[in-house]
Amino acid sequence: MRLYTYFRSSTSYRVRIALNLKGLSYEPIFVNLKDGEQKQEGFLKINSASALPVLETSDGRFTQSLAIIDYLESKHPEPSFFLLDVIENTKMKELAYAISTDIHAINNLRVLNYLSDELQVQPEEKTLWYCHWIDAAFEPLEHKLSELKGFKKLPFGKPTLFEIVLIPQVYNALRYDVEKSKYPRIMDIYNCCLDIEAFKNASPEIQPDA
């Protein structure tokens, strides 16, 4: 398998974690988002949406991180990212989707570039935008985590889709100096995951293109 990736791409980070958790090896193909390589003709032939990640397999090329994760789950069901109990699995997905839709969708690179390039938003204002939407999602998430019975550092007892999408967003929040003391449960999960090899080896700062 080949993964088109960029070290700070949150969605690429998700897929790196997922591949590592499944114990799957892959060849990384680095696409520098900062330099605009995703908009060059060569990459547009790979993904016309000019976005990462792209997973290239014997079954074809796949885009969109959540779809890729679902593909990996279907092809390699163990260890699973999901839960057998329907209620617990739904609670887990509720938390995961809140991150992927309420934070990433409005804080991804193309949105940030539009704010600065087209709307002439100043860097400090763009930072305020970024931190506002992280806080807007993290505050209710922290509350929901507090409601889980028998809360553990990994709230569902193992790494799930929730942790896969959470960890890259916490990494981003720390880069933007979001006040982490407001989110003790989220930070407990983050620190716990960083002790797991699959997460540690997916970390942006240790990627070859960092």
RATA-V283002 format. One record per pair of residues at least 6 apart in sequence whose C-alpha atoms are under 7 Angstrom apart, sorted by the first residue. I is the first residue (numbers start at 0). J is the second residue. Records with the same first field share a line. If there is no record, write none. Layout:
BEGIN
I=J + J
END
This chain:
BEGIN
0=25 + 26 + 55 + 56
1=25 + 26 + 27 + 28 + 54 + 55 + 56
2=25 + 26 + 27 + 28 + 52 + 53 + 54 + 55
3=27 + 28 + 29 + 30 + 51 + 52 + 53 + 54
4=11 + 27 + 28 + 29 + 30 + 51 + 52
5=11 + 29 + 30 + 31 + 32
6=203 + 206 + 208 + 209
7=203
9=167
10=51 + 52 + 64
11=51 + 52
12=167 + 201
13=64 + 163 + 164 + 167
14=64 + 68
15=201
16=163 + 197 + 198 + 201
17=68 + 163
19=197
20=197
21=77 + 78
29=208
30=36 + 37
37=43 + 49 + 50
38=49
43=49
52=62 + 63 + 64
53=60 + 61 + 62
54=60 + 61 + 62
55=61
61=67
72=79
80=158 + 159 + 160
81=88 + 159 + 160
82=88
91=161
92=161
94=140 + 161
95=160 + 161 + 164
98=136 + 164 + 165
99=164
101=136
102=132 + 133 + 136
106=129
114=120
115=121
130=175 + 177
133=172
141=182 + 184 + 185
144=184
152=187 + 188 + 191
153=188
166=189
192=198
193=199
203=209
END
